[in-house]
């Protein structure tokens, strides 16, 4: 090994020092650009990550909302289908209710017309009863009651076109009230009572002379006077002289008295039949003959005979056989109302029942 030290280069032979990189502007710019690029890349990665996270979150939310929307849409579709079905049923019921309303209106008008017809029938029946009572029985009171009933029935309804009928009935009522009132039942009862009393009335030839009243203050007669009085009483029974108030005393045999009473009863019965048949002439003639027989053949000194004769004379004045009205005005007005055709409102009923509305087709599911 050599002991010689290597020779050092000379001082002026040393290499010149290399220049510093930081002193170069391009290097600084490159470093700054590289730093900015790195920061930008990191920032961009961070933002991309956030965006991905936000996008994922929003996608998840939108999926949930879409699922809920599909469920709501399905529920809405089902509800719509139910509503459409209900609407169809309601339309069907509405159509049925319209048909029922039309039928009810027709029934109401028919019922109203039937009620008027029924009321007119009742009034007609009452007027006919009144006419029959007048023509067949001559019962003015029953005819008045029947006409008043008919007028009261007409007063229960408000029908202006029925006023002529009410006026006619009112006119007939006034006519009946103006007639003389005859109590036919009372007269017939009085005749029946007279017929029952005839058998107990004494006849004229059955009358006895009035016995002389014995004076209480006279003394008792002697034996001879009593004998004379007895003889005179027996002799006076053989011949009797009596003063009669009538010029022609009706002396009848006892066998003829029965026929007299029966004939008088027949006269009174005939008078009662004439009363019921409203034969005024026959009634008055029978009453006159009965009163004449009563005064001629019966004892007028008897109170019962006098009362019977007074009753016969009073009955003779009864206005039997008065011309009674025939209620033609009321019957004519009633026939006129019944002849007028009623205004019937014919409801236009549907020719066929409306078909039920079909439910709409369900919407297509997504």
FIRO-503218 format. One record per residue (C-alpha): residue in three letters; x, y, z. Coordinates in pm, 1 decimal, padded with zeros to 6 digits. Layout:
N
+------+----------+----------+----------+
: rest :        X :        Y :        Z :
+------+----------+----------+----------+
:  ALA :        X :        Y :        Z :
...
+------+----------+----------+----------+
end
This chain:
366
+------+----------+----------+----------+
: rest :        X :        Y :        Z :
+------+----------+----------+----------+
:  UNK :  00000.0 :  00000.0 :  00000.0 :
:  UNK :  00134.3 :  00322.1 : -00100.1 :
:  UNK :  00196.1 :  00577.6 :  00159.1 :
:  UNK :  00140.5 :  00852.5 : -00069.6 :
:  UNK : -00174.5 :  01048.5 : -00016.6 :
:  UNK : -00369.2 :  01105.4 : -00309.3 :
:  UNK : -00328.6 :  01425.4 : -00445.1 :
:  UNK : -00603.1 :  01670.4 : -00396.0 :
:  UNK : -00715.5 :  01871.7 : -00672.9 :
:  UNK : -00626.8 :  02220.1 : -00663.7 :
:  UNK : -00844.7 :  02465.5 : -00507.6 :
:  UNK : -00923.9 :  02635.6 : -00822.2 :
:  UNK : -01006.5 :  02302.0 : -00968.1 :
:  UNK : -01315.1 :  02231.9 : -00734.4 :
:  UNK : -01659.8 :  02199.4 : -00911.2 :
:  UNK : -01899.9 :  02481.1 : -00878.0 :
:  UNK : -02200.7 :  02413.7 : -00632.6 :
:  UNK : -02537.3 :  02312.7 : -00794.0 :
:  UNK : -02807.8 :  02579.9 : -00789.7 :
:  UNK : -03120.8 :  02520.6 : -00532.3 :
:  UNK : -03452.9 :  02398.0 : -00674.9 :
:  UNK : -03658.0 :  02636.4 : -00460.1 :
:  UNK : -03488.5 :  02918.1 : -00624.8 :
:  UNK : -03638.6 :  02823.9 : -00955.4 :
:  UNK : -03981.6 :  02984.3 : -01025.2 :
:  UNK : -04095.9 :  02703.4 : -01235.9 :
:  UNK : -04037.1 :  02457.6 : -00958.4 :
:  UNK : -04235.6 :  02668.9 : -00715.0 :
:  UNK : -04523.7 :  02703.4 : -00958.4 :
:  UNK : -04518.5 :  02333.3 : -01022.8 :
:  UNK : -04521.0 :  02256.8 : -00651.8 :
:  UNK : -04809.4 :  02495.0 : -00589.0 :
:  UNK : -04997.2 :  02354.5 : -00884.8 :
:  UNK : -04935.4 :  02004.3 : -00759.2 :
:  UNK : -05060.7 :  02097.3 : -00410.9 :
:  UNK : -05368.6 :  02265.3 : -00552.6 :
:  UNK : -05433.3 :  01966.8 : -00771.7 :
:  UNK : -05408.5 :  01733.1 : -00476.7 :
:  UNK : -05638.5 :  01946.1 : -00266.9 :
:  UNK : -05881.0 :  01972.5 : -00554.8 :
:  UNK : -05874.7 :  01599.5 : -00598.2 :
:  UNK : -05937.2 :  01539.9 : -00230.7 :
:  UNK : -06217.3 :  01797.8 : -00228.5 :
:  UNK : -06372.3 :  01647.5 : -00536.9 :
:  UNK : -06358.9 :  01299.3 : -00384.3 :
:  UNK : -06523.3 :  01430.9 : -00068.5 :
:  UNK : -06797.2 :  01603.2 : -00263.9 :
:  UNK : -06853.8 :  01297.9 : -00478.8 :
:  UNK : -06888.1 :  01087.8 : -00167.2 :
:  UNK : -07140.8 :  01331.1 : -00019.9 :
:  UNK : -07328.0 :  01342.0 : -00345.8 :
:  UNK : -07337.1 :  00966.3 : -00364.7 :
:  UNK : -07461.1 :  00948.9 : -00010.2 :
:  UNK : -07729.2 :  01214.2 : -00075.2 :
:  UNK : -07825.6 :  01043.1 : -00398.4 :
:  UNK : -07854.4 :  00709.4 : -00223.4 :
:  UNK : -08064.5 :  00867.2 :  00049.8 :
:  UNK : -08288.2 :  01037.8 : -00202.7 :
:  UNK : -08320.3 :  00721.3 : -00403.9 :
:  UNK : -08424.0 :  00536.1 : -00090.7 :
:  UNK : -08676.2 :  00807.5 : -00004.3 :
:  UNK : -08813.5 :  00810.7 : -00357.5 :
:  UNK : -08847.2 :  00433.4 : -00350.6 :
:  UNK : -09041.8 :  00455.9 : -00024.4 :
:  UNK : -09259.9 :  00736.2 : -00164.2 :
:  UNK : -09316.4 :  00539.4 : -00482.4 :
:  UNK : -09420.8 :  00237.2 : -00279.8 :
:  UNK : -09657.6 :  00447.2 : -00073.0 :
:  UNK : -09790.1 :  00615.7 : -00388.3 :
:  UNK : -09857.7 :  00279.5 : -00545.6 :
:  UNK : -10040.8 :  00169.1 : -00228.7 :
:  UNK : -10240.1 :  00492.1 : -00218.4 :
:  UNK : -10318.0 :  00465.1 : -00589.0 :
:  UNK : -10441.6 :  00109.3 : -00538.5 :
:  UNK : -10654.0 :  00217.9 : -00241.8 :
:  UNK : -10788.7 :  00514.1 : -00438.3 :
:  UNK : -10869.7 :  00286.0 : -00729.0 :
:  UNK : -11057.8 :  00048.9 : -00499.8 :
:  UNK : -11243.6 :  00341.4 : -00340.6 :
:  UNK : -11328.9 :  00476.5 : -00683.9 :
:  UNK : -11465.0 :  00140.1 : -00785.5 :
:  UNK : -11676.3 :  00124.6 : -00467.8 :
:  UNK : -11799.4 :  00479.6 : -00524.4 :
:  UNK : -11891.1 :  00400.8 : -00882.4 :
:  UNK : -12081.2 :  00092.8 : -00766.7 :
:  UNK : -12264.2 :  00297.5 : -00503.0 :
:  UNK : -12341.6 :  00569.7 : -00756.0 :
:  UNK : -12490.3 :  00307.4 : -00985.5 :
:  UNK : -12703.8 :  00171.3 : -00702.4 :
:  UNK : -12812.4 :  00523.2 : -00605.6 :
:  UNK : -12907.2 :  00600.3 : -00964.6 :
:  UNK : -13111.2 :  00281.1 : -00975.0 :
:  UNK : -13285.0 :  00370.0 : -00647.0 :
:  UNK : -13343.1 :  00723.3 : -00768.5 :
:  UNK : -13509.4 :  00590.6 : -01080.3 :
:  UNK : -13723.6 :  00358.5 : -00869.2 :
:  UNK : -13816.4 :  00645.4 : -00634.8 :
:  UNK : -13918.7 :  00857.2 : -00932.8 :
:  UNK : -14142.7 :  00576.3 : -01053.8 :
:  UNK : -14289.9 :  00536.4 : -00704.9 :
:  UNK : -14348.1 :  00911.0 : -00680.7 :
:  UNK : -14535.3 :  00909.7 : -01009.1 :
:  UNK : -14741.4 :  00612.7 : -00891.5 :
:  UNK : -14815.0 :  00785.1 : -00558.6 :
:  UNK : -14928.4 :  01100.4 : -00735.3 :
:  UNK : -15157.6 :  00894.6 : -00955.1 :
:  UNK : -15292.4 :  00712.9 : -00648.1 :
:  UNK : -15345.3 :  01043.9 : -00466.3 :
:  UNK : -15544.5 :  01191.0 : -00752.8 :
:  UNK : -15739.9 :  00869.2 : -00785.2 :
:  UNK : -15806.9 :  00868.1 : -00410.5 :
:  UNK : -15911.8 :  01233.0 : -00419.7 :
:  UNK : -16149.8 :  01161.7 : -00705.5 :
:  UNK : -16282.9 :  00851.8 : -00528.2 :
:  UNK : -16337.0 :  01052.1 : -00208.2 :
:  UNK : -16541.2 :  01313.1 : -00395.8 :
:  UNK : -16741.7 :  01040.1 : -00565.4 :
:  UNK : -16801.5 :  00872.3 : -00231.3 :
:  UNK : -16913.0 :  01199.9 : -00075.6 :
:  UNK : -17148.3 :  01269.4 : -00365.7 :
:  UNK : -17288.2 :  00918.2 : -00327.6 :
:  UNK : -17356.5 :  00981.6 :  00041.4 :
:  UNK : -17526.7 :  01311.7 : -00039.9 :
:  UNK : -17731.4 :  01142.0 : -00311.0 :
:  UNK : -17838.7 :  00872.2 : -00066.1 :
:  UNK : -17947.1 :  01134.3 :  00188.7 :
:  UNK : -18144.2 :  01333.7 : -00071.0 :
:  UNK : -18313.7 :  01016.8 : -00199.2 :
:  UNK : -18407.5 :  00919.3 :  00157.0 :
:  UNK : -18556.5 :  01265.0 :  00210.8 :
:  UNK : -18757.3 :  01236.5 : -00113.5 :
:  UNK : -18882.1 :  00889.3 : -00014.9 :
:  UNK : -18985.3 :  01011.6 :  00329.2 :
:  UNK : -19184.5 :  01290.3 :  00169.4 :
:  UNK : -19345.5 :  01090.8 : -00108.6 :
:  UNK : -19411.5 :  00761.0 :  00069.5 :
:  UNK : -19453.9 :  00850.7 :  00436.2 :
:  UNK : -19509.2 :  01225.9 :  00429.0 :
:  UNK : -19261.8 :  01258.0 :  00714.7 :
:  UNK : -19138.5 :  01615.6 :  00687.9 :
:  UNK : -18921.5 :  01590.4 :  00998.5 :
:  UNK : -18730.4 :  01288.7 :  00864.2 :
:  UNK : -18685.3 :  01462.8 :  00526.9 :
:  UNK : -18553.4 :  01774.7 :  00703.5 :
:  UNK : -18306.2 :  01566.7 :  00901.6 :
:  UNK : -18184.3 :  01386.6 :  00587.0 :
:  UNK : -18135.2 :  01712.5 :  00394.9 :
:  UNK : -17955.7 :  01873.0 :  00688.9 :
:  UNK : -17724.4 :  01570.3 :  00702.3 :
:  UNK : -17649.2 :  01606.3 :  00330.4 :
:  UNK : -17576.8 :  01978.5 :  00369.9 :
:  UNK : -17346.9 :  01907.5 :  00665.8 :
:  UNK : -17152.6 :  01649.2 :  00461.5 :
:  UNK : -17110.2 :  01900.7 :  00179.0 :
:  UNK : -16985.9 :  02156.7 :  00429.9 :
:  UNK : -16693.0 :  01935.5 :  00529.0 :
:  UNK : -16516.9 :  01986.7 :  00193.5 :
:  UNK : -16421.1 :  02300.5 :  00006.2 :
:  UNK : -16542.3 :  02252.4 : -00350.0 :
:  UNK : -16648.4 :  02579.0 : -00517.3 :
:  UNK : -16817.0 :  02394.4 : -00804.5 :
:  UNK : -17051.3 :  02226.0 : -00552.4 :
:  UNK : -17212.2 :  02556.0 : -00448.8 :
:  UNK : -17514.4 :  02513.5 : -00683.0 :
:  UNK : -17594.3 :  02185.6 : -00509.9 :
:  UNK : -17573.0 :  02345.6 : -00165.7 :
:  UNK : -17796.8 :  02631.3 : -00282.0 :
:  UNK : -18054.3 :  02383.6 : -00412.3 :
:  UNK : -18050.0 :  02188.6 : -00084.0 :
:  UNK : -18080.9 :  02513.2 :  00115.7 :
:  UNK : -18382.2 :  02613.4 : -00097.5 :
:  UNK : -18549.7 :  02276.9 : -00037.8 :
:  UNK : -18478.8 :  02308.1 :  00335.2 :
:  UNK : -18650.9 :  02647.4 :  00345.7 :
:  UNK : -18947.2 :  02502.6 :  00156.9 :
:  UNK : -18982.6 :  02214.3 :  00402.9 :
:  UNK : -18950.5 :  02443.0 :  00703.9 :
:  UNK : -19231.9 :  02659.4 :  00566.6 :
:  UNK : -19472.5 :  02362.0 :  00550.0 :
:  UNK : -19725.3 :  02311.0 :  00833.3 :
:  UNK : -19582.3 :  02062.3 :  01075.5 :
:  UNK : -19806.0 :  01756.9 :  01114.7 :
:  UNK : -19731.0 :  01512.3 :  01392.3 :
:  UNK : -19849.3 :  01203.0 :  01208.1 :
:  UNK : -19734.3 :  00972.9 :  01485.5 :
:  UNK : -19916.6 :  01179.3 :  01748.1 :
:  UNK : -20236.8 :  01189.8 :  01542.5 :
:  UNK : -20219.6 :  00814.0 :  01481.1 :
:  UNK : -20167.4 :  00755.4 :  01855.1 :
:  UNK : -20466.7 :  00976.2 :  01938.3 :
:  UNK : -20682.2 :  00782.0 :  01692.0 :
:  UNK : -20565.8 :  00456.7 :  01848.3 :
:  UNK : -20662.1 :  00588.5 :  02190.7 :
:  UNK : -21007.5 :  00688.7 :  02065.2 :
:  UNK : -21059.6 :  00342.6 :  01914.7 :
:  UNK : -20980.4 :  00187.5 :  02252.9 :
:  UNK : -21225.8 :  00419.9 :  02437.0 :
:  UNK : -21528.4 :  00359.2 :  02214.7 :
:  UNK : -21638.5 :  00042.1 :  02393.5 :
:  UNK : -21662.0 :  00229.9 :  02725.4 :
:  UNK : -21859.1 :  00530.7 :  02598.3 :
:  UNK : -22232.9 :  00524.5 :  02686.2 :
:  UNK : -22494.0 :  00549.2 :  02410.6 :
:  UNK : -22773.3 :  00804.7 :  02417.0 :
:  UNK : -23060.0 :  00556.2 :  02468.6 :
:  UNK : -22877.6 :  00410.3 :  02766.7 :
:  UNK : -22896.4 :  00739.0 :  02958.7 :
:  UNK : -23094.0 :  00737.8 :  03287.9 :
:  UNK : -23291.1 :  01028.2 :  03424.6 :
:  UNK : -23125.6 :  01206.7 :  03705.3 :
:  UNK : -23242.1 :  01088.2 :  04043.5 :
:  UNK : -23388.5 :  01352.1 :  04265.6 :
:  UNK : -23168.7 :  01434.8 :  04555.6 :
:  UNK : -23318.2 :  01340.1 :  04888.6 :
:  UNK : -23330.1 :  01632.5 :  05122.3 :
:  UNK : -23155.0 :  01552.0 :  05443.8 :
:  UNK : -23361.7 :  01785.6 :  05656.7 :
:  UNK : -23696.6 :  01620.6 :  05567.8 :
:  UNK : -23849.1 :  01398.2 :  05830.5 :
:  UNK : -23892.9 :  01027.9 :  05769.8 :
:  UNK : -24205.4 :  00967.6 :  05557.1 :
:  UNK : -24500.3 :  00787.5 :  05697.5 :
:  UNK : -24597.4 :  00433.4 :  05613.8 :
:  UNK : -24860.2 :  00539.9 :  05361.1 :
:  UNK : -24627.1 :  00781.4 :  05187.7 :
:  UNK : -24356.3 :  00521.3 :  05159.6 :
:  UNK : -24607.4 :  00284.0 :  05003.9 :
:  UNK : -24707.2 :  00547.7 :  04752.6 :
:  UNK : -24346.9 :  00625.1 :  04663.0 :
:  UNK : -24270.4 :  00260.9 :  04602.6 :
:  UNK : -24578.0 :  00224.8 :  04385.5 :
:  UNK : -24486.0 :  00533.3 :  04186.4 :
:  UNK : -24126.9 :  00414.2 :  04133.6 :
:  UNK : -24251.9 :  00081.9 :  03995.2 :
:  UNK : -24510.2 :  00251.7 :  03771.3 :
:  UNK : -24258.5 :  00504.7 :  03638.0 :
:  UNK : -24044.6 :  00221.9 :  03506.6 :
:  UNK : -24323.1 :  00124.7 :  03268.2 :
:  UNK : -24362.7 :  00463.0 :  03103.7 :
:  UNK : -24090.4 :  00727.0 :  03098.4 :
:  UNK : -24124.2 :  01074.8 :  02957.8 :
:  UNK : -23789.2 :  01254.4 :  02909.7 :
:  UNK : -23700.6 :  01580.1 :  02737.0 :
:  UNK : -23430.6 :  01533.9 :  02477.1 :
:  UNK : -23210.0 :  01822.6 :  02362.7 :
:  UNK : -23192.7 :  01674.7 :  02011.9 :
:  UNK : -23487.6 :  01669.7 :  01772.4 :
:  UNK : -23424.3 :  01310.7 :  01657.7 :
:  UNK : -23302.7 :  01095.5 :  01943.2 :
:  UNK : -23112.8 :  00794.1 :  01819.7 :
:  UNK : -23285.0 :  00495.4 :  01968.2 :
:  UNK : -23106.8 :  00174.3 :  01883.7 :
:  UNK : -23179.0 : -00179.7 :  01971.1 :
:  UNK : -22918.4 : -00333.7 :  02201.4 :
:  UNK : -22815.9 : -00572.9 :  01923.2 :
:  UNK : -22738.8 : -00279.5 :  01693.0 :
:  UNK : -22519.0 : -00101.5 :  01949.9 :
:  UNK : -22236.7 : -00348.3 :  01883.8 :
:  UNK : -22247.9 : -00277.8 :  01509.3 :
:  UNK : -22251.4 :  00097.8 :  01579.3 :
:  UNK : -21936.0 :  00079.0 :  01788.2 :
:  UNK : -21759.8 : -00147.3 :  01536.5 :
:  UNK : -21852.0 :  00077.2 :  01244.3 :
:  UNK : -21720.3 :  00378.0 :  01434.2 :
:  UNK : -21392.9 :  00188.9 :  01497.3 :
:  UNK : -21369.5 :  00106.4 :  01127.4 :
:  UNK : -21416.4 :  00474.8 :  01044.5 :
:  UNK : -21134.7 :  00572.3 :  01277.1 :
:  UNK : -20907.4 :  00298.6 :  01135.1 :
:  UNK : -20984.1 :  00418.0 :  00784.2 :
:  UNK : -20896.6 :  00770.9 :  00895.4 :
:  UNK : -20564.8 :  00643.8 :  01028.7 :
:  UNK : -20487.3 :  00477.0 :  00696.7 :
:  UNK : -20578.4 :  00798.9 :  00516.0 :
:  UNK : -20341.5 :  00983.6 :  00749.7 :
:  UNK : -20054.9 :  00749.8 :  00665.4 :
:  UNK : -20129.2 :  00770.5 :  00292.1 :
:  UNK : -20170.7 :  01150.2 :  00315.4 :
:  UNK : -20524.1 :  01137.9 :  00178.2 :
:  UNK : -20655.8 :  01457.9 :  00330.9 :
:  UNK : -21007.7 :  01442.5 :  00186.7 :
:  UNK : -21072.5 :  01090.0 :  00312.8 :
:  UNK : -20924.9 :  01173.3 :  00653.3 :
:  UNK : -21141.0 :  01482.3 :  00701.3 :
:  UNK : -21454.6 :  01302.1 :  00579.9 :
:  UNK : -21399.7 :  01013.7 :  00821.1 :
:  UNK : -21339.6 :  01257.4 :  01104.8 :
:  UNK : -21657.8 :  01446.7 :  01018.3 :
:  UNK : -21872.4 :  01133.6 :  01004.7 :
:  UNK : -21717.6 :  00999.4 :  01327.6 :
:  UNK : -21788.0 :  01327.5 :  01507.5 :
:  UNK : -22143.5 :  01326.4 :  01369.7 :
:  UNK : -22204.0 :  00971.2 :  01491.7 :
:  UNK : -22054.1 :  01057.1 :  01826.9 :
:  UNK : -22292.7 :  01347.8 :  01869.6 :
:  UNK : -22596.0 :  01156.6 :  01742.2 :
:  UNK : -22573.3 :  00814.6 :  01901.7 :
:  UNK : -22371.1 :  00870.9 :  02218.5 :
:  UNK : -22461.8 :  01042.2 :  02541.3 :
:  UNK : -22317.5 :  01392.9 :  02523.9 :
:  UNK : -22387.5 :  01448.5 :  02890.3 :
:  UNK : -22103.6 :  01207.3 :  02964.5 :
:  UNK : -21766.0 :  01375.3 :  03006.9 :
:  UNK : -21583.6 :  01099.6 :  02815.3 :
:  UNK : -21817.9 :  01131.6 :  02516.3 :
:  UNK : -21780.9 :  01509.6 :  02515.8 :
:  UNK : -21401.3 :  01482.4 :  02525.9 :
:  UNK : -21399.5 :  01222.5 :  02244.0 :
:  UNK : -21620.4 :  01443.2 :  02025.8 :
:  UNK : -21392.4 :  01743.1 :  02092.6 :
:  UNK : -21090.5 :  01535.4 :  01993.5 :
:  UNK : -21259.6 :  01429.8 :  01668.7 :
:  UNK : -21344.3 :  01789.6 :  01580.6 :
:  UNK : -20988.3 :  01897.3 :  01657.1 :
:  UNK : -20840.6 :  01616.6 :  01447.7 :
:  UNK : -21065.5 :  01715.2 :  01159.7 :
:  UNK : -20868.4 :  02041.8 :  01137.8 :
:  UNK : -20534.2 :  01864.5 :  01103.1 :
:  UNK : -20365.8 :  01967.7 :  00773.0 :
:  UNK : -20337.7 :  01621.1 :  00625.1 :
:  UNK : -20264.0 :  01583.8 :  00254.9 :
:  UNK : -20065.8 :  01905.5 :  00207.7 :
:  UNK : -19877.5 :  01903.7 : -00121.1 :
:  UNK : -19518.8 :  01818.0 : -00037.6 :
:  UNK : -19218.2 :  01915.5 : -00249.5 :
:  UNK : -19038.6 :  01648.1 : -00448.5 :
:  UNK : -18685.2 :  01790.3 : -00396.8 :
:  UNK : -18642.2 :  01807.7 : -00772.8 :
:  UNK : -18401.6 :  02104.5 : -00751.1 :
:  UNK : -18156.7 :  01915.0 : -00528.3 :
:  UNK : -18179.4 :  01600.0 : -00739.2 :
:  UNK : -18122.6 :  01795.2 : -01061.7 :
:  UNK : -17817.1 :  01974.7 : -00920.5 :
:  UNK : -17679.8 :  01644.6 : -00792.2 :
:  UNK : -17729.6 :  01472.3 : -01127.4 :
:  UNK : -17557.4 :  01765.2 : -01297.8 :
:  UNK : -17249.3 :  01728.9 : -01077.3 :
:  UNK : -17235.2 :  01355.7 : -01133.2 :
:  UNK : -17268.1 :  01399.4 : -01509.6 :
:  UNK : -16970.8 :  01635.8 : -01536.9 :
:  UNK : -16659.0 :  01432.0 : -01623.0 :
:  UNK : -16391.3 :  01457.9 : -01362.0 :
:  UNK : -16060.2 :  01610.2 : -01451.1 :
:  UNK : -15831.9 :  01319.8 : -01404.3 :
:  UNK : -15461.9 :  01380.1 : -01399.0 :
:  UNK : -15308.2 :  01078.3 : -01560.0 :
:  UNK : -14951.9 :  01047.6 : -01442.9 :
:  UNK : -14710.3 :  00945.4 : -01715.6 :
:  UNK : -14579.0 :  00622.8 : -01570.8 :
:  UNK : -14248.2 :  00496.4 : -01718.3 :
:  UNK : -14298.9 :  00229.3 : -01983.1 :
:  UNK : -14000.9 :  00031.2 : -01864.2 :
:  UNK : -13798.0 :  00034.4 : -01551.1 :
:  UNK : -13470.1 :  00217.4 : -01594.2 :
:  UNK : -13177.6 : -00017.8 : -01599.0 :
:  UNK : -12939.9 :  00006.7 : -01310.6 :
:  UNK : -12624.5 :  00195.4 : -01394.7 :
:  UNK : -12337.7 : -00038.8 : -01455.3 :
:  UNK : -12028.8 :  00024.5 : -01246.7 :
:  UNK : -11737.6 :  00168.5 : -01439.9 :
:  UNK : -11459.9 : -00062.3 : -01543.3 :
:  UNK : -11178.6 : -00063.9 : -01290.9 :
:  UNK : -10874.6 :  00138.2 : -01391.0 :
:  UNK : -10572.4 : -00049.3 : -01513.9 :
:  UNK : -10333.9 : -00120.8 : -01236.2 :
:  UNK : -09980.5 :  00002.2 : -01271.7 :
+------+----------+----------+----------+
end
